[in-house]
């Protein structure tokens, strides 16, 4: 069995890397096939691994470095792979939404795109995208903070390359640079936290910070937590590092859907959840320092409020979705913080929300992308009456909006119900947070409905009248994601219920 | 503290239709089917030509399923999920006429208000789960009684949230302000189902949580909440009645009438809750009256909305001023409308009278001053219902010159109307039978004390007090009518055709009709504005908010510029000329030598 586990982990990381190199070297006509094939293989491996080991767990320790062992005078496990319920949820998000986005990109990125026509040579695009798939798979299956950091930095690089893909577009290179500076800067903070942790405790386990705090050095543990949080906030676009995400919308829509909604931005939230579930509950005497947990909760709520407040000013559909992504991720941060405060339900809801929100938000971005591909614009004011001309995109937008705002039976309802129930169970502040989350839910849904009504119903505007029919690959990708939005609770709820708080998780 | 959601398989197995659920489920199924028969010819009108029938039927199916699921759910999570599905599907249906801006706005207002109510319901469910540890209805009573004993404040918060949620859905004042906008905007079959059943599902929530749950678990708390419920009911009934009398549009009139009838049912439920601890017999009467009125009003209100739809179908307008003289042109519709109007006005032997009769006894015989006042308000509301029923029927069918030509609506629509009329008649003639069934829906032993009426009559408090046998009335009425027809028929003369006489000058017949605007002018002027609706102000954020939280402007922009400035300053050291570099090297070497000398020393 351990052989199968080893092959599984290695395939998850190596197949996309190999695919990236292959697609770069392959002839132009074969690029689409290789990319989609690689994504499908990764998805199959991921589903198999989750199905076989998702709830039970599997791990593959890979030892450390001789030089570090010499300096610290003992053996330190620096690298390793691990799959458990939490990693399974994020891995599924990464793999399955990746298939849809790569399939979509094979039609979107090219000369037929009416908004931003580009070259039909997609090889360099696929190279970075597949590199990212591998890096993200490695990130979620990492067993230590150091290995997670290595893959983290690779995703930062891929994000820079992909945001700036449309090099001639106004502001694309500047947006890529800004994203790189912010996420890279956050990465440096994360690195500082990891190195200090290694030097002081001699361990880079996820639960090491909590052990530091329990061992009496609460001040240092708080500092390390804050540095880690800075890294997570920068990666996930939380306040005060949230300004790169709306600007990153110059990227092609599949990139926005995959990296900046469903996958990369979840890395920060995943990191926090991973540390929280490995540390145990603060109330029980173990766990992360109370100050850091409070800070995470406050910043999460602040991010939610700031993001939703800016909804009502947006005239660009993708910027609106970017702000909605920031709000959705703040849900996960709030859930993680509440989990650290002692509510396992909140942590479970947060984990499930990563998958549910990713599927829904990915669907929204791809639907918006179909509109810009076909109609040549993404401005809300220029689009109306889309339902008649682009029915699949309209239905996709609707399903995505229902998923993200939490309407049964779509995925978001289950994750939000679990998360907010977890908040209520803590009582006092928890009930206040629950009220804020519910108010945001109602406001966001109302605004999405208003925008959706304006864009999809009514008489078609000139841009919509002249729209071209969408490609089959794009429609297929949208349908795949719609099915995912409905199917997530079936696999996601058992996985989420298996997540608990405590050392050794 | 629960550590995980129950497994999905276990969650989705929690359905049960007990007697209370059946009381609401059967009217749901019947009305959904009847309206579905009515809908196809109605939707074939020109105004709905551009809309997609597929969207309508998909939303309609989801709507029906959602409502059934809401009454059949035996689990809090399933209840909430069905509630949301029902709300969303009904929003799509209300906004069916997408090209009409007013309809879209009304649907949006409806959506925002009911979604906010759903959020309150969600929070209440989560609080109950957090407290009780179980999501099923089986544990609901235990949770409520534990809360009442240990954390009464939290119990009242939960009950307040539930109250807001159910009152919004039921259309009680002032939370039901979405009703007068949404019901007229929706197509007629949808309005029929919305008024007939969906509003009643809000009242089902009250009965399930407050009567079935709370009154058994914590009677004192239930009695405390009975007062605000009855008060909301009284206000809705009276204000809704006045607003209906002032309305000039068929569906707006019927929408306000829905609010009024909802208020009456809420009054009955509230009175039942208040009376339960000390007067269980009267409480049972009030609740039976409320439940019977629910079922009867479902049929009556649905029929009225279908009639309004038929009128709109033929005349092209909803305004009462634009109608008139349709009695002979649309005979079947007119007779069904007459039946429905008499029913809603509360004429014995028709259905609404039975419900109101029982509620009246429950309130007036109680001896509590507040409840007696509520009973008087019920009478006021009944008088108002006579007034607006009269206005509706007269303006639409009687007043005005007779319109020639066969203007009757298509067969499917007629069939639906006749089915509902038949149901109303069946409910009217044998109330005892239905009341016997409804008594099984109330949770015994709290409400099981009174004489359960069965068969042909309603023997409410006893054979000598409040006895009412509608069949006798029907038989007696038929005798009297038969005798009258015989008497009149003997002395019938041939009709003469004369011109309308208008006091000296011969004016045209068009000036004769009584316009709808002429009804109740003094009342309209004094009380017509009594139903003050909610007006949403568009919230505008001050202009300085967004720039002030722009982190780029205050933090990152200056930081990056500073970094770039430092870089550029350092870059000036690289001039590219060899001389400068040699000078730097010399200086550096001198500094190093100086350092070494200092070290030595």
Interface residues (C-beta under 8 A of the other chain):
Chain A: X181 X182 X239 X240 X241 X242 X243 X306 X309 X310 X312 X313 X343 X344 X345 X348 X402 X407 X408 X409 X413 X414 X417 X418 X420 X421 X424 X425 X427 X431 X434 X435 X438 X439 X441 X442 X445 X446 X449 X450 X453 X457 X458 X459 X489 X490 X493 X494 X496 X497 X500
Chain B: X1 X2 X3 X4 X5 X7 X8 X77 X80 X81 X84 X85 X88 X95 X98 X99 X104 X108 X111 X112 X115 X116 X119 X122 X123 X126 X127 X129 X130 X541 X545 X546 X549 X550 X551 X552 X555 X556 X560
